[in-house]
């Protein structure tokens, strides 16, 4: 990443990322997140999960968090729910 930041501005990188995301189906995006989330630091993982959950209707938020966190180790899932301020059982609704 440092090499990218040396040669590209934040706006340019955001545009490229936005174009990439727009090219992915919802299922591909979820698959990408499943692969990515376990490797992210807890704070970044929580930020990504929060943005994802907030982008769906409220009635689907728990299901979305459950689907999103399906590849996390149990301790990662507990930490994610704690960081989001929701009980783990909420994600199972």
Secondary structure, 3 states (H helix, E strand, C coil): CHHHHHHCCHHHHHHHHHHHHHCCCHHHHHHHHHHHHCCCCHHHHHHHHHHHHHCCCHHHHHHHHHHHCCCCCHHHHHHHHHHHCCCHHHHHC
